[in-house]
Amino acid sequence: MSVGVFMGIHPSYRGDALDVAQDLIAAVNAALAPFGVPPYEDPPKHLDVYVHHRFGRSALDHHGAEAFEGLAGLATTRGVHAAHLALLTINPYRVAFLPSDFAAPVETDHTERIAGEQVRIWVGSSPRLLRELEDMAPLLGIALERGELPDRIADAINELEPLVEGEEPGLAEDARTAWLLLFEGARMSCKHGVALSLAG
């Protein structure tokens, strides 16, 4: 199943479910208040981050749930500390990453029906997610320069070009494109002070 990536919590809901979006924001703020995280509100205007039909520098603004789960699983099994990325193994179909720096993901009281079950929604930190994605870049053969992703590498990932000689076939199409989509989402979340939301 495809999972969309959005800048903000409200944009990840259809027009008839905006009350649900506000309920989630209230639950997120209530869950994070004990940790001293300031209350979050979506910006009053929708943030357009598309450049030449790309989500930041990612040619995709959605991906398969399996690709997100696989990326998170790869990080956790290869020794990368990835508590926020690991939220995608719990539930890639509804999760938000706030532009606030807090150590561990937090489970909220907000529930939604996913695959026929009522599931509690978690919230993570986009600055922490960005750091985790930076830490796992070497596992995918992605060379960052002083922590920055060069445009030429982003272009190569979009074009599914191999970055390492003799690499496994699925790496370019699934893991790297999912990584780039999340990396761009987390980067723009931090830059613009808006939540990164996944919804499927």
Beta strands, then each sheet from edge to edge (+ up, - down):
strand 1: 2-7
strand 2: 50-51
strand 3: 54-55
strand 4: 62-64
strand 5: 94-98
strand 6: 106-114
strand 7: 117-125
strand 8: 196-199
sheet 1: 4+ 1- 8+ 5- 7- 6+
sheet 2: 2+ 3-
end
